[in-house]
C-alpha cells in the first residue's frame, strides 16, 4: 500500500499543471539553470529555492523531479518523498508520448521514493481533554489544522518548534528533534495555558473594563422607572378613545333633545335623551382627563429615558475587550 507524504510546506500547486505565460518562461529557465549550477556545486539549500521558484513559474515534470533530488540531498527526506510522489502523479496525467519521454525518470522516482519512505520520521501532536477552547497550534510557524491533531504525520528529520496559543493570549512553545525512522508524540501541556482568572473583588481595573464597571455602577444609582409609566400610557390611550366615543354619543343625545324639547317642556323621549346626554358628557370629560394624564406621563418617561441613554453613551469608553540520497538525471529541463 502506498503511503502519502507531505513535507514541511508543500504547495498544492506542485501537482497542478498549467500553461506558463510567455513572461514566466524566461525567468523560470534562468532560475532552473542557476539551480542546477548550484546543485552541482553542492549548494543544495540555494539550489532548492531556485529550482522551486522555476517550478512555480513553469510547472514542468523534469523540474519537479530535480527539486525532489535536491531536497533529498539536503536531508529533507519527507519533502523529497512527497515531491517524487507528486512527480509520479503528474506524469500519469500526461499524454502517452510525453509519458514515454519521462519513463527513465519515472523509474528513478519510484526507486528513490521507496528508499526515502523507510527513513521518514513521524510526529503526532496530542491535545489533552482539559485544554482551553480555541487554541491555535503551530508547527514551525504554520498552523496545524484540527484534522491533523492526534494523527501521525511525516516530517523531515531535525528540530521542529511546536507553539500553542490560547484565546486568552497565553502562549508557549517547545522544540522537538526527530531522527530518521522516529515515531514520536508531542503532548501539549494543559497547565501551560491556564484559563483566565476571575478578577479579584475590589481589584482596580483599567481601560475599557473600568469604563464598563463605572457605567454599571451609574446604572445602579439611577434605577429604571419600571413598567408602570407605560401602563399609565396604555390607560391614557384607552381613556382618550373612550372619551371620544362618549363625546360622540353625547352629541347624538343633544340632537334628540333639540327635537323633542321646547324651552323647559320636553316629551318623554326628550327627557330621557337629556338625562342620558348629561351622563355621557360627564363620562367623556372624565375619560379625556384620564387619557391626557396617562399620555403626559408616558411622554415624560420617554424623554427621561432618552436622556439616560445619551448620558450613558457620553460616559462610555467602549465595550470590554476579552479576549506548518542520491538521485540521478539532473541534466535537462523538460
Number of C-alpha atoms within 10 A of each C-alpha: 3 7 7 12 20 19 20 16 11 14 11 8 11 18 19 11 14 11 11 15 10 9 9 14 16 14 15 22 19 14 21 26 19 15 27 25 14 18 23 11 10 14 16 22 15 14 26 25 17 23 27 23 20 27 24 18 20 22 24 21 24 20 26 26 28 32 30 30 27 30 23 24 20 15 17 21 29 28 25 31 29 22 28 28 24 24 27 22 14 19 23 14 11 14 9 10 8 13 16 13 12 19 12 12 24 20 11 15 25 15 13 21 21 13 14 21 20 11 16 25 22 21 21 16 19 16 16 10 8 9 17 18 11 10 18 15 23 17 18 15 12 13 14 17 11 11 7 12 14 15 14 16 20 24 24 25 20 13 12 19 14 22 20 19 18 21 16 16 11 14 16 13 14 12 12 13 13 18 16 18 14 16 15 17 15 15 12 20 14 14 10 15 20 13 15 14 6 6 9 8 6 6 7 9 13 10 12 15 17 15 18 19 15 14 18 12 11 13 13 9 9 9 8 11 11 9 8 11 19 18 14 19 22 15 19 24 20 17 24 23 16 20 24 17 15 23 21 14 16 22 14 13 21 18 14 17 21 14 12 18 16 11 7 6 10 17 13 11 13 21 17 14 21 21 13 15 23 14 12 20 19 15 19 23 18 16 25 23 15 20 24 17 18 23 21 14 18 19 13 11 18 13 10 11 13 11 12 15 10 11 12 15 12 9 13 16 16 12 11 13 8 9 8 16 16 9 17 14 12 17 10 11 15 13
